[in-house]
């Protein structure tokens, strides 16, 4: 099994980053397309970056200002059932490190490289959004 791993440093406190990851209105500022639903334990949030492409995530656990753990319940290819984790940590300079893991991919899955590219792009949009606000 393969787990995607990404990290980005954001010049903002953890609370601001956590809000951008959990508040739907804030997410609309950095995600492509539409954002619907709720990011609450047991609830589902759906991203529709373009017509005909939907990704839905059930929130399994929220640790305020520290972590978000979700499971994909709708998406293309073999993406359903994968676990997504955002972990936030303080850096000495006052910025926040965001570590993202997206796991349980089979080696050689055709969707793996596309998903990997998507998360890199999404984290850079998150960084730009949070640092501007």
FENSUL-V564436 format. One record per backbone hydrogen bond with DSSP energy under -0.5 kcal/mol. CO is the residue of the C=O (numbers start at 1). NH is the residue of the N-H. Records with the same first field share a line. If there is no record, write none. Layout:
CO = NH + NH
//
This chain:
2 = 105
4 = 102
6 = 100
8 = 98
10 = 12 + 96
13 = 16 + 17
14 = 18
15 = 19
16 = 20
17 = 21
18 = 22
19 = 22 + 23
22 = 24
23 = 27
24 = 28
26 = 29
27 = 30 + 31
34 = 48
36 = 46
38 = 40
40 = 43
43 = 59
44 = 38
45 = 57
46 = 36
47 = 55
48 = 34
50 = 53
52 = 54
53 = 50
55 = 47
56 = 73 + 74
57 = 45
58 = 60 + 71
59 = 42
61 = 69
62 = 64
63 = 66 + 67
66 = 88
67 = 63
68 = 86
69 = 60 + 61
70 = 84
71 = 58
72 = 81
74 = 56
76 = 79
79 = 82
82 = 72
83 = 103
84 = 70
85 = 101
86 = 68
87 = 99
89 = 97
91 = 94
95 = 91
96 = 10 + 98
97 = 89 + 99
98 = 8
99 = 87
100 = 6
101 = 85
102 = 4
105 = 2
106 = 109
109 = 112
111 = 115
112 = 116
113 = 117
114 = 118
115 = 119
116 = 120
117 = 121
118 = 122
119 = 123
120 = 124
121 = 125
122 = 126
123 = 127
124 = 128
125 = 129
126 = 130
127 = 131
128 = 132
129 = 133
//
